[in-house]
Amino acid sequence: MSLDLGPHPDADGYGEALELDRNDPLAGFRDRFVIDDPEIVYLDGNSLGRLPRRTPGLVREVVERQWGRGLIRSWNDGWWELQLEIGDQLSPLIGASPGTVIISDSTSVNLHKLATAAVEGAPGRSKIVTDDLNFPSDVYVLAGIAETLGLELEVVSTGDNATAEQSVIAAIDEDTALVSLSHTAFKSGFTYDMTAVTSATHASGARVLWDLSHSVGAFPVDLESAGADLAVGCTYKYLNGGPGSPAFLFVRQDLQEELNNPIPAWWAHARPFDFDLDFEPASGIRRFHTGTTPILSLAPVAAGIADVADAGIDAIREKSIGLGEYLLRQWREHLVPLGFGLGSPLDPERRGSHVALTHDEAWPIARAMIELGKVIPDFRAPDSLRLGLAPLYVSYLDVHTAVQRMKEIVSTGAHTRYEGATSAVT
Ligand SMILES: *Cc1c(COP(=O)(O)O)cnc(C)c1O
């Protein structure tokens, strides 16, 4: 079967989408990305951002000139400082001062490093608090730390996004060493009030570690005004750094000399090229580095950050809300009658840049959207379809088109043939 890929000018909301696109101050940013097939509506930028046009040239420059010609001399011609330099470029997006952010390792490894540093820096306190909205992998990392160090991990059952804050705050007590949460929840898109949770954590004498993976680049974060202690996050989602690009970590200035890196490898040493057998930590944020920076995957992160910085994080957030609210109007009009529910908060103030729709047949619908509809969402078990609204390249017309294609798939039953489909990555 073939699907009417649109546009669908007769369907409700079409004129509104065109009008919103005409008035969109960020509309021109779409041209900064490689859009190989204009029929594809890409709604998975919250998992893997699109390829910025500047990135292939940047990678070519790093490979051919810096590596090919510069050889090992390139470490002294900029590579050695690159993780700090790009960290400083990223810091304004998350409300961090220069010298508090580095690009290093993966989010999982950074979480492990900073969570371990925090609990080892709180002797006598025996509990780590997280919640059931967190990315399960983060919970595995925290459980591993708790097991190794003989601590208790409390995974707070939030039950409902709306009461998550109260439930988490109620679990923080005098025994708590660390509270570690995702700022924006990966499944529902619920976003915590960072200031409220950070203050409550500090009132009990504990520290807080925020995972910003689903916020950074789409949602303005102000770590320092919230008083946050520690943070980590991905660069390959809304920052468009490329598959597996290295992650970032933040350690507030006054904690940098107080906490210890649990993987004190040579890049965290004060004088790595002395090759002294005794470890002496570097001063500043460098102390939280580990081993050699993966330059080929680090370099494109700068291009991704630059696009976000040029657009301005507040303008990005405004469009993100606009796209989300438009999607919800379209959902009510066209998708609720077909059995789609909402897995995200209705209040845009409490929602990141993706919207989760729920449906009993979400899995075959997701497959049909990709295979027949050229709409790329992702599926999160058991019943969520996540629609990522990356404001730099998703248009209002994209949202209209995606909803119309979903409507046609479900109303014709076209998805039922994908019921038995399997896929390693969902
Ligand atoms: C995407 C994501 C990760 C991914 O971690 P990796 O180490 O890059 O695989 C971790 N935590 C959260 C909250 C995420 O959204």
The ligand as an SDF file (V2000), in Angstrom:
LIG
                    3D

 15 15  0  0  0  0  0  0  0  0999 V2000
   20.3680    9.4090   26.2940 C   0  0  0  0  0  0  0  0  0  0  0  0
   20.5760    9.3210   27.7560 C   0  0  0  0  0  0  0  0  0  0  0  0
   21.7010    8.6720   28.2730 C   0  0  0  0  0  0  0  0  0  0  0  0
   22.6590    7.9710   27.3630 C   0  0  0  0  0  0  0  0  0  0  0  0
   23.8730    7.6740   27.9720 O   0  0  0  0  0  0  0  0  0  0  0  0
   25.0740    7.1240   27.0930 P   0  0  0  0  0  0  0  0  0  0  0  0
   26.1320    6.8550   28.0630 O   0  0  0  0  0  0  0  0  0  0  0  0
   25.3970    8.1520   26.0590 O   0  0  0  0  0  0  0  0  0  0  0  0
   24.5970    5.8790   26.4000 O   0  0  0  0  0  0  0  0  0  0  0  0
   21.8680    8.6700   29.6540 C   0  0  0  0  0  0  0  0  0  0  0  0
   20.9790    9.2870   30.4720 N   0  0  0  0  0  0  0  0  0  0  0  0
   19.8780    9.9020   29.9930 C   0  0  0  0  0  0  0  0  0  0  0  0
   18.9210   10.5760   30.9180 C   0  0  0  0  0  0  0  0  0  0  0  0
   19.6480    9.9340   28.6160 C   0  0  0  0  0  0  0  0  0  0  0  0
   18.5570   10.5390   28.1440 O   0  0  0  0  0  0  0  0  0  0  0  0
  1  2  1  0
  2  3  1  0
  2 14  2  0
  3  4  1  0
  3 10  2  0
  4  5  1  0
  5  6  1  0
  6  7  2  0
  6  8  1  0
  6  9  1  0
 10 11  1  0
 11 12  2  0
 12 13  1  0
 12 14  1  0
 14 15  1  0
M  END
$$$$
